[in-house]
Amino acid sequence: MATAIKKGSALQFYKELTSPNNITYKQPIGLYIGGEFVASKSGKVFDVISPSTEERITQVYEAGDADVDSAVIAAEKGFAKWSEMTPYERGCALIKVAEKIEENSELFATVETWDNGKALSMARDDVKLVAQTFRYYAGWCDKISGKVVEIDNDTFNYIRREPIGVCGAIIPWNFPLAMLSWKIAPALAAGNSMILKSAESTPLTALLFADMLREVPEIPKGTINILSGYGAAGGAIVAHPGIKKIAFTGSTATGRKILKGAADSNLKKVTLELGGKSPNIVFNDAKLDEAVESVLFGIFYNQGEVCCAGTRLFVQEGIYDTFLEMLKKRALELKVGDPFDPTVSYGAQTNKLQFDKVLEYIAQGKKEGKVLTGGSRIGEKGFYIEPTIFTDVDRNAVVATEEIFGPVLSVIKFKDADEALKFANESDYGLAAGVHTTNIEKALYVAQHVKSGTVWINTYHAMHPQLPFGGYKLSGNGRELGEEVLNNYLETKAVRIAGISTGLGAPKLN
């Protein structure tokens, strides 16, 4: 239940905390608007819960409509300054952001682990990717350019690429820092300002990032604004006429609402990175030891809370029994528990709502298939779930068709490449796919014909800032990362100048 924090000095916007691995630091708890931490207009706050202990970490201020209004005013001022800076200046500023992230990497990883529940080793990898993403887009600042178009000898024609203006971003709770960087870095590289709403389950590292920005004065105040809050705050961002573009990562159901809300407001541009039910295909000729590791990483990485997780495993009939034995053996060796324990494979589901949802899907899966491993929660404290694998699952079963977003894998047998493709493409989703084979022609054949935005061959979850990421079908539209994402944050303007060689003036009406 929302309560009020007693007002006082600026210190009211920080709370001194000590993490489970004994790092003491000052956690920002205010809304970050116009380069300062402020209280929400309502004074409301909400609890931030540790998924590994189910205990409260702290409280943070909850944004509402009035706070979004304030953020838009600040972002417009920030845009006026940031967009007029030279590309070189913007690039240098983003490099400094990357450097600050690297300087504070252990604190970022610690708070991400505490707030999200993922293993500390995974959080450290996330922080490295965040810094890499800002460095990558820093390099794009002075490479965004238009071009001259040769049409005739009497006109001079050129195309400009211009920033859109104030952009909004709504990010999920599974990769709080990584999703922040995927949205903010390219938006700023293109010359825009940003209002970002973090997920209510995981607001802490976004606020830490905002605090770090105070050490980067090269970025004008208001260029980046960070709001903590629930869906209502996200709805206010979508509906606000001062925001010209929305980038959203989350569920397909919420994506539909955002698309409709954007249409009902000012027809703002929208990119959506949504759900998935990704196929992971293992052929008879795969290197089985490596394929087993890749499959397990594909489904159990980040507690299975990954939109592109390889949740549907298709195994060719010639190796089916052998592969399942190997898979079971390795799955039973995985350790689930305290995310700060360096020996754990993965930690806790991020929030109770998702924890309960996954357990409901597991109960359904027990009716639809056979349990190879797992199938239960672990302990009585913390949102821990065993690595769960179902076999003999019908392709139309609930656990084989709906996005679970947890450590649950469904295994299905197939005969040949065409049947594997048929099974893979039956899904309404199309975010990613995995292929495991030593035959490159077979791998490329599947990659060409599977309806997925990303295809990993003999690997999985191999993300890189240079590679675009996004989905087909119900997995969304637009792309994150790579050069492609910049198109989402730029307007294209054609300019035509008459009378260059003939003195031809403006056209006249008779």
C-alpha positions in Angstrom: 0.0 0.0 0.0 1.3 3.4 -0.9 2.5 5.6 2.0 4.2 8.9 2.3 7.9 9.6 3.0 8.5 12.4 5.5 9.7 15.4 3.7 12.9 17.2 4.6 16.2 18.0 2.9 17.5 16.6 -0.4 18.5 13.5 1.6 14.9 12.4 1.6 15.6 11.2 -1.9 18.3 8.7 -0.8 18.3 5.7 1.5 21.4 4.2 2.9 21.3 0.4 2.2 23.6 -2.5 2.8 23.3 -5.3 0.2 23.4 -9.0 1.0 27.0 -9.1 -0.1 27.9 -6.3 2.3 28.1 -3.3 0.0 26.8 -0.1 1.7 25.7 2.6 -0.6 23.1 5.4 -1.0 20.1 4.3 -3.0 18.2 7.0 -4.8 14.4 6.7 -4.3 13.0 9.9 -5.9 11.8 10.4 -9.5 14.6 11.8 -11.7 13.2 14.8 -13.6 15.2 17.6 -15.1 18.5 16.4 -13.6 17.2 16.3 -10.0 15.6 13.7 -7.8 12.1 14.9 -6.7 9.1 13.5 -4.9 6.1 12.4 -6.8 3.3 15.0 -6.9 1.1 12.7 -4.9 3.8 11.8 -2.4 3.0 8.2 -2.9 5.7 5.5 -2.7 5.7 1.8 -3.2 7.7 -1.2 -1.8 10.6 -2.8 -3.6 10.8 -6.5 -2.7 13.8 -8.8 -2.9 12.7 -11.9 -4.8 15.3 -14.1 -3.1 14.1 -13.3 0.5 10.6 -11.8 -0.1 11.6 -9.0 2.2 11.4 -5.2 1.5 14.5 -3.6 0.3 13.2 0.0 0.4 10.5 2.2 -1.0 10.6 4.5 -4.0 8.4 7.3 -5.2 5.5 6.4 -7.5 5.0 8.5 -10.6 1.6 9.6 -11.8 0.1 11.7 -14.6 1.3 15.0 -13.1 4.9 13.7 -12.9 4.8 12.6 -16.5 3.8 16.2 -17.4 6.8 17.5 -15.5 9.1 15.1 -17.2 7.9 16.1 -20.6 8.5 19.8 -19.8 12.0 18.9 -18.6 12.7 16.6 -21.6 11.7 19.4 -24.0 14.2 21.7 -22.5 16.8 18.9 -22.5 16.1 18.2 -26.2 16.5 21.8 -27.1 20.1 21.7 -25.8 21.1 18.1 -26.6 19.9 18.2 -30.2 21.9 21.3 -30.9 25.2 19.8 -29.6 27.6 18.5 -32.3 27.6 14.8 -33.0 31.1 14.7 -31.7 30.1 16.3 -28.4 27.2 13.8 -28.0 29.5 10.9 -28.7 32.0 12.0 -26.1 29.2 12.3 -23.5 27.9 8.8 -24.2 31.4 7.4 -23.9 31.7 9.1 -20.5 28.4 7.3 -19.5 30.0 4.0 -20.5 33.1 4.8 -18.5 31.0 5.7 -15.4 29.1 2.4 -15.7 32.3 0.5 -15.8 33.7 2.4 -12.8 30.6 1.4 -10.8 30.1 -2.0 -12.4 30.1 -4.1 -9.1 27.6 -1.8 -7.4 25.3 -1.9 -10.5 25.6 -5.7 -10.6 24.9 -6.1 -6.9 21.8 -4.0 -6.9 20.5 -5.6 -10.1 20.9 -9.0 -8.4 19.3 -7.9 -5.2 16.4 -6.2 -7.0 15.8 -8.7 -9.8 16.8 -12.1 -8.3 19.3 -13.1 -11.1 22.6 -14.7 -10.3 25.3 -12.1 -9.6 27.5 -13.6 -12.4 24.7 -12.9 -14.9 24.2 -9.4 -13.6 27.9 -8.7 -14.1 27.6 -9.8 -17.7 24.6 -7.5 -18.1 26.5 -4.5 -16.8 29.3 -5.2 -19.3 26.7 -5.3 -22.1 25.2 -2.0 -20.9 28.6 -0.2 -21.1 29.3 -1.8 -24.5 25.9 -0.6 -25.8 26.6 3.0 -24.8 30.1 2.8 -26.4 28.6 1.4 -29.6 26.0 4.1 -30.0 28.6 6.8 -29.0 30.3 5.7 -32.2 27.1 6.3 -34.2 26.6 9.9 -33.2 28.8 11.3 -36.0 27.8 8.7 -38.6 24.2 9.6 -38.9 23.9 11.5 -42.1 21.7 12.3 -45.0 22.6 12.2 -48.7 22.5 14.2 -51.9 20.1 12.8 -54.5 20.9 13.5 -58.2 17.6 14.1 -60.0 18.4 16.6 -62.8 20.6 19.6 -63.6 18.1 22.3 -62.5 17.6 21.3 -58.8 19.7 20.5 -55.8 18.2 17.7 -53.7 19.2 16.3 -50.4 17.8 14.2 -47.6 18.2 15.1 -43.9 18.0 12.7 -40.9 16.6 14.6 -37.9 15.8 13.6 -34.3 12.2 13.1 -33.4 12.2 15.0 -30.1 11.0 13.7 -26.8 10.8 9.9 -26.7 9.3 7.6 -24.2 10.4 4.2 -23.1 8.7 1.5 -21.0 11.0 -1.4 -20.0 10.4 -4.8 -18.3 11.8 -6.3 -15.1 13.9 -9.2 -16.5 16.9 -7.1 -17.7 16.4 -3.7 -16.1 19.8 -2.2 -16.9 20.2 -3.8 -20.3 16.8 -2.7 -21.5 17.5 0.8 -20.3 20.7 1.0 -22.4 18.9 -0.5 -25.4 16.4 2.4 -25.3 18.4 5.4 -24.1 21.7 4.9 -26.0 20.3 4.9 -29.6 17.7 7.6 -28.7 20.4 9.9 -27.5 22.8 9.0 -30.3 20.1 10.2 -32.7 19.8 13.5 -30.8 16.6 12.9 -28.9 15.7 13.3 -25.2 14.1 10.4 -23.2 11.6 9.7 -20.5 12.0 6.1 -19.3 9.6 4.3 -17.0 11.2 1.3 -15.2 9.3 -1.8 -14.2 7.6 -1.5 -10.8 9.4 -4.8 -9.7 12.9 -3.5 -10.5 13.3 0.3 -10.2 16.6 0.5 -8.3 19.3 0.2 -10.9 17.6 2.7 -13.2 17.6 5.2 -10.3 21.3 4.4 -9.7 21.9 5.1 -13.4 20.2 8.4 -13.0 22.3 9.3 -10.0 25.4 8.4 -12.0 24.3 10.9 -14.7 25.0 13.7 -12.3 28.6 13.0 -12.9 28.2 13.5 -16.6 27.5 17.2 -16.9 28.0 17.0 -20.7 24.5 15.6 -20.9 22.1 18.6 -20.3 19.6 18.3 -17.5 16.3 17.0 -18.8 17.8 15.0 -21.6 17.2 11.8 -19.6 14.4 11.4 -17.1 13.7 8.3 -15.1 10.3 7.5 -13.5 9.4 4.6 -11.2 5.8 3.5 -11.2 3.1 1.2 -12.3 1.2 0.7 -15.5 -0.8 3.9 -15.0 2.4 5.9 -15.4 3.2 4.0 -18.6 -0.2 4.8 -19.9 0.3 8.5 -19.2 3.5 8.3 -21.2 1.8 6.6 -24.1 -1.1 9.2 -24.1 1.0 12.3 -23.7 0.9 14.5 -26.8 4.3 16.0 -26.0 6.0 12.5 -26.5 6.6 11.7 -30.1 7.8 8.1 -29.9 7.4 5.1 -27.7 9.7 2.1 -27.3 8.3 -0.8 -25.4 9.6 -4.1 -24.3 7.2 -6.5 -22.6 4.2 -8.7 -23.1 2.2 -8.9 -26.4 -1.0 -8.1 -24.5 0.4 -4.9 -23.2 2.0 -4.1 -26.5 -1.5 -4.2 -28.1 -2.7 -1.6 -25.5 0.3 0.6 -26.2 -0.3 0.5 -29.9 -3.9 1.5 -29.5 -3.1 4.2 -27.0 -0.5 5.7 -29.3 -3.1 5.8 -32.1 -5.7 7.4 -29.9 -3.3 10.1 -28.8 -1.0 11.8 -31.3 -0.2 8.9 -33.6 3.3 8.8 -32.0 5.7 6.3 -33.5 5.8 3.0 -31.7 8.3 0.1 -31.7 7.4 -3.1 -29.8 9.7 -5.9 -28.7 7.2 -8.4 -27.3 6.8 -12.1 -26.3 8.2 -15.3 -27.7 7.9 -19.0 -27.7 11.2 -19.7 -29.5 12.1 -23.1 -31.0 15.4 -24.7 -30.4 16.1 -27.5 -32.9 18.6 -30.3 -32.3 19.5 -32.5 -35.3 20.9 -36.0 -35.2 24.3 -34.8 -36.3 24.7 -32.1 -33.6 27.6 -32.2 -31.2 25.4 -33.5 -28.4 27.5 -32.3 -25.4 27.6 -28.8 -26.7 24.0 -28.9 -27.8 22.9 -29.9 -24.2 24.7 -27.0 -22.7 23.3 -24.6 -25.3 19.7 -25.9 -24.7 20.0 -25.5 -21.0 21.4 -22.0 -21.3 18.7 -21.2 -23.8 15.9 -22.0 -21.4 17.3 -21.6 -17.8 19.4 -18.5 -18.3 18.1 -15.6 -16.2 15.6 -18.0 -14.6 13.9 -18.5 -18.0 12.7 -14.9 -17.8 13.8 -14.1 -21.3 11.5 -13.2 -24.1 13.6 -15.1 -26.6 14.2 -18.2 -24.4 14.3 -21.5 -26.2 11.2 -22.8 -24.6 10.2 -25.3 -27.3 12.9 -28.0 -27.8 12.6 -30.0 -31.0 14.9 -33.1 -31.0 15.3 -35.3 -34.1 14.1 -38.9 -33.6 17.5 -40.5 -34.1 19.0 -39.0 -30.9 15.8 -38.3 -29.0 16.3 -40.9 -26.2 20.0 -40.3 -25.8 19.7 -36.6 -25.8 16.9 -36.6 -23.1 19.2 -38.8 -20.9 22.0 -36.3 -21.3 19.7 -33.3 -20.8 18.2 -34.8 -17.6 21.6 -35.5 -16.1 22.9 -32.0 -16.6 19.6 -30.3 -15.6 19.7 -32.2 -12.3 23.2 -30.8 -11.7 22.0 -27.2 -11.9 22.0 -25.4 -8.6 19.2 -22.9 -7.9 19.3 -20.6 -4.9 20.8 -17.5 -3.3 21.8 -15.3 -6.3 24.8 -14.0 -4.4 26.2 -17.6 -4.1 28.8 -17.9 -6.8 28.0 -21.6 -7.3 24.4 -21.1 -8.3 23.2 -21.6 -11.9 20.2 -19.2 -11.5 18.3 -17.4 -8.8 14.7 -16.5 -8.0 11.8 -15.5 -10.2 11.6 -11.7 -10.1 8.2 -11.2 -8.4 5.5 -13.2 -6.8 3.0 -12.6 -9.6 5.3 -14.2 -12.1 6.3 -16.9 -9.6 2.7 -17.9 -9.1 2.0 -17.8 -12.8 4.9 -20.2 -13.6 3.8 -22.6 -11.0 0.3 -22.6 -12.5 1.8 -23.4 -15.9 3.8 -26.2 -14.4 0.6 -27.7 -12.9 -0.9 -27.5 -16.3 2.1 -29.2 -17.9 1.8 -32.1 -15.5 -1.6 -32.8 -17.1 -0.2 -32.4 -20.6 3.1 -34.2 -20.6 5.6 -36.2 -18.5 7.9 -34.5 -16.0 11.6 -35.3 -16.9 13.0 -32.9 -14.2 11.7 -30.5 -11.7 8.1 -29.4 -11.4 8.1 -27.8 -7.9 9.1 -24.7 -6.0 12.3 -24.8 -3.9 12.1 -24.0 -0.2 9.4 -21.9 1.5 11.2 -18.5 1.3 12.1 -16.8 -2.0 10.6 -17.2 -5.4 12.7 -20.3 -6.5 11.5 -22.9 -9.0 13.2 -26.1 -10.0 14.5 -26.4 -13.6 11.5 -28.1 -15.2 11.4 -30.2 -18.4 8.3 -31.8 -19.9 8.5 -34.6 -22.5 5.8 -36.2 -24.6 4.1 -32.9 -25.0 1.6 -32.3 -27.8 2.5 -29.4 -30.0 -0.9 -27.8 -29.2 -0.6 -28.1 -25.5 -0.8 -25.0 -23.3 2.8 -25.3 -22.1 4.0 -25.7 -25.7 2.1 -22.7 -27.1 1.8 -20.0 -24.5 4.7 -17.9 -23.2 5.5 -19.0 -19.7 8.5 -16.7 -18.9 10.1 -19.1 -16.5 12.4 -22.2 -16.2 10.0 -24.5 -18.1 11.0 -26.5 -21.2 8.7 -28.6 -23.5 10.4 -31.3 -25.6 8.9 -32.5 -28.9 10.3 -35.2 -31.4 10.6 -34.5 -35.1 11.7 -36.5 -38.2 13.5 -34.1 -40.6 14.3 -30.5 -41.3 11.0 -29.7 -43.0 9.0 -31.2 -40.2 11.1 -29.2 -37.7 10.4 -26.0 -39.6 6.7 -26.8 -39.8 6.6 -27.3 -36.0 8.7 -24.2 -35.3 6.7 -21.9 -37.5 3.3 -23.0 -36.1 3.7 -20.5 -33.2 2.1 -17.1 -33.3 5.4 -15.8 -32.1 8.6 -15.3 -34.0 11.3 -13.7 -31.9 14.2 -16.1 -32.0 15.3 -19.7 -32.9 18.2 -22.0 -32.3 19.6 -24.6 -34.6 22.2 -27.3 -33.6 23.9 -29.3 -36.4 27.3 -29.9 -37.9 25.9 -29.5 -41.5 26.2 -25.9 -42.5 23.8 -26.4 -45.5 21.1 -27.7 -43.2 21.7 -24.9 -40.7 21.4 -22.2 -43.4 18.3 -23.9 -44.8 16.6 -23.7 -41.5 17.8 -20.2 -40.8 16.4 -19.1 -44.1 12.9 -20.6 -43.6 12.2 -20.2 -39.9 10.0 -17.2 -39.1 12.1 -15.6 -36.4 13.9 -12.3 -36.1 17.1 -13.9 -34.8 18.5 -17.3 -35.5 21.4 -18.7 -33.4 23.3 -21.6 -34.9 25.2 -23.9 -32.4 24.8 -21.3 -29.7 22.0 -19.4 -27.9 21.4 -16.0 -26.4 24.4 -14.7 -28.2 23.5 -11.0 -28.1 25.7 -8.1 -29.4 24.9 -4.4 -29.8 25.8 -4.5 -33.5 23.1 -7.1 -34.3 19.5 -6.0 -34.6 17.0 -7.8 -32.3 13.2 -8.0 -32.8 10.5 -10.3 -33.9 8.1 -11.5 -36.5 4.4 -11.9 -36.0 3.1 -11.3 -32.4 6.7 -10.8 -31.2 6.5 -7.2 -32.2 7.6 -4.6 -34.8 10.7 -2.6 -35.3 14.2 -3.6 -34.1 16.4 -2.9 -31.1 20.2 -2.6 -31.4 22.3 -2.5 -34.5 22.1 0.3 -37.0 18.5 -0.6 -37.7 17.3 0.8 -34.3 18.4 4.3 -35.2 15.7 4.5 -37.9 13.2 4.3 -35.0 14.5 7.5 -33.6 14.9 9.6 -36.7 12.7 11.6 -39.1 13.5 11.8 -42.8 13.2 15.1 -44.5 13.6 15.7 -48.3 14.8 19.1 -49.4 14.6 20.3 -53.0 16.0 23.6 -54.2 14.9 24.9 -57.6 16.7 27.1 -60.1 20.3 25.9 -59.5 21.5 26.3 -63.2 18.5 27.8 -65.1 17.2 30.5 -62.8 13.9 28.6 -62.6 11.9 30.1 -59.9 8.9 28.9 -58.0 6.0 27.3 -60.0 3.1 29.6 -60.8 -0.6 28.9 -61.2 -2.3 30.2 -64.3 
